[in-house]
Amino acid sequence: MVTAVNSAPMVGATRTAAEARCRVCFGLSLLSAATPMFFMAEEIGAQRPYRYNDFLANREDILGERTGSGSALFRFYQDLITLNGRLKPIRGGNIDILHQSNDNRVIAFKRWLAEDQLIVIASLNNDAFASGYRIAKDMLAIPDGEWKEIFNSDAWTYGGQNVGNGGATLASTGGALNPIVPANGFVVLVKQ
């Protein structure tokens, strides 16, 4: 978290920005086709460097942070790990990169298993795409239909700004989709 904001003090808007960036990184790790990993106390926003030779003298108050200033981030980790357990495509091996833009700092990918499909759209841009962000590939990658937002890393409950699709169902046509994407955040859409 400290690295996400160049070692600035973790208060107010700085902590909000740091947590948002950490949520994106963990989301990409857990939802992409790889073995997800996170480091101890990452889930509560640990700020001290890990020290191997005098760990006990420099440890974080993990339980205190879990119910204190790290509670929203802890809730995010709980909910995303629960989602991971519920959605079979996340644990399958199928992945297709639908879109990537270095200029906009956006990536979108699709995960599927049999008929179950989901799309993750993540942004490390400091500004939200509040009018929508067009993701287009082809009709095999993004078939015509309805996609429901089932997860938003920028939700109020996680300490975010609540920019997203509000759990709405979005229509895809002609291999394209236009979801609202939060700043330093991601949304997960499931094909209906």
N, C-alpha and C positions, 0 to 999 in steps of 0.2 A: 504494500500500500504506500509506503514511504517513497518508493521509486516512482510510482505513478504520478506523483506531484512534486518531483525533484526535491525531496526532503523538507518541504514546507511543513509548518506546524499543522497537525491534524485537528483543526477546529473549523466549524461553520462550513462555508462553501468549499473550502479545500478538502475537508473530509468527505463531503458529498461527492465531489469530483473523483477523489481517489477510490471511494467505494464503487462508484459507477464503472470505472475502468477495470477494477478487480472483478466485478460481476461479469463483464464482457469476457475477460480472459478465462475465468472459470467456466463460463457457458460454452465458449469455443472448445475448451479442453474436454468437457464432459459430453458435449453433443456431437463432436466430430468423430471421425472413425479412427480412434486411437485409444490407448489405455489411459484413462484420465488419472491425474495425480494432483494432489495439493499438499502443501506443506503444513505441518502442525501449526495451529492457531491462525492460519490464513482465514478460516471461516468466521473469525471474530474481529478481523482487522488488526492483527498483531503488528506492532511498530518497531519493536526492538530487534536488532540483528540476532540471528541464531548464533550462539557461541557454544562450541563443543567442549571446551576445557573448563568452563565455569558456568555451565548452563543453569544450575540451580540458583545461583546468586543473581542471574539476569533473566529469569523466566517471566513470562507474561501472567497476569491474573486472568486466566482463560474463563473460569466460572464467573468472575466479576464482570468481565467484558461481555460475556454471553447474555447477561441480563441488563447490562448497562449500555455504553455507547456502541457496542458491537452487536446489539440484539437484532437490528434490521438485517445486517449482513448475515448473521447466523440463520435467520429465518429464510433468507434467499437460498443459502446452501441446502437447508433442509428441504425446501420445496422443489428445488431443481434436482436434487438426488432422488426424491420421491417420484418426480416426473420421469426421470431416467429409468426407474424400475417399472413404471407403468407402460411406457411406450416401447414396443418391441423393435421398431425400426432403428431406434438409437443404439440398440445393442447388436444389430445386424451389421453386415459388412458392406452394404450398398451405400454409396455416396456419390453425388454428382454436383460439381461446382456449377451453379447456375449463373453466377455473376461475381465479378470482382472489379473493384475500381480503386486504384491507388490514390487518384486525385480526390475522390469522395471518402476514402477510407471505409469502404463498405464491402462486405462479402456476403453472398447468399449461397446456401447449399441445400440439397435435398437428401433426405434419408428415407429409405423404404424397405419394406419386407412384405412380400406378397402384395396384397392390395392396400396395405396400410402405408400412407405417405405423409411426410411432414417436411416443412421448409423452415430453415432458420435464416433470418436476415439480421446480420450484426453490423454495427457501425462503431468505429472509433473516432468519428467526426465529433468535434466539440459543439456542433449545432445539429438540432433535430431536423429530420425531413418531415415536417409537420403537414405538408401538403401531399405527402406520399412520395415514394421512391420506386420508380419503375424497374422491375426485374423482368427480363425477357430472355427466352432462349428458344425453345421449340415446343410443340404440343406434346411430345413424348415426355420431355422434362417437366413441363408445367401444363398438365392437361386441363382442358376446360372444365370448370366446376366451381365448387365453393370450398373455401379454406377458412377455418375458424381459428382465431387467435386464442391459444390456450395458455400462453405464458408471455409475460412482459417483464424483462429485468428492470425496467424503469418504474414499476408500480410503486405507489405510495408506501405500501407495506414493507418494501425493501429499502426505503429511504430515497426513492427516486422522485422524479418530477411528474410521473403519471402520463407521459406522452406515449401514445400508442394507438391501438385500434379499439380499445375498450372491450375486448372480448368479442368483437363483431365478426361476422362471417363476410369474407371478401370474395368477389367473383374473379376468376381468371378466364381470360379469353385469348385465343390466338397465341398461346404460349407466353402470356404476359400477366403480371400481377402488379398491383400498385399499393403496397401497404405503407402506413405511417411507421417511420423508424425513429426511435429516440436517439438523442445524442449519447454517445458512450453507452450504448445499450443494444439489446437484441430482442426480437420477438420470435415466437415459435408458432407456426400455423400448421394445422392438421387438416388434411383433405377430408371432406364430409361425404 
